[in-house]
Amino acid sequence: MKSSLSALRLIGLLEGISYLVLLGIAMPLKYYYDMPNAVKIVGMAHGILFVMYCINLLIVHLKFKWTMGITIGAFIASLVPFGTFYADKKWFRTV
């Protein structure tokens, strides 16, 4: 039962890191050094991780019977830089 929550925590960590790499490294490489492939590669990885995070969040929501407030908060956190790290500390560890 805890394995889906562990997976959500891991995917959340990876998704958060990929988002920071996308914003902090790949985007400057694209716009300042004319290297658009950086965004293509990191953006694709981030997109896949984001979809995996959302699917896993839904699975955990159903398994642990989370309130909509926690689930929506965890989703919104994935849209903000460093948000998944906050969600992990606030919600994912306390279950």
Rosetta blueprint (number, residue, H / E / L):
1 M L
2 K H
3 S H
4 S H
5 L H
6 S H
7 A H
8 L H
9 R H
10 L H
11 I H
12 G H
13 L H
14 L H
15 E H
16 G H
17 I H
18 S H
19 Y H
20 L H
21 V H
22 L H
23 L H
24 G H
25 I H
26 A H
27 M H
28 P H
29 L H
30 K H
31 Y H
32 Y H
33 Y H
34 D L
35 M L
36 P H
37 N H
38 A H
39 V H
40 K H
41 I H
42 V H
43 G H
44 M H
45 A H
46 H H
47 G H
48 I H
49 L H
50 F H
51 V H
52 M H
53 Y H
54 C H
55 I H
56 N H
57 L H
58 L H
59 I H
60 V H
61 H H
62 L H
63 K H
64 F H
65 K L
66 W L
67 T L
68 M H
69 G H
70 I H
71 T H
72 I H
73 G H
74 A H
75 F H
76 I H
77 A H
78 S L
79 L L
80 V L
81 P L
82 F L
83 G H
84 T H
85 F H
86 Y H
87 A H
88 D H
89 K H
90 K H
91 W H
92 F H
93 R L
94 T L
95 V L
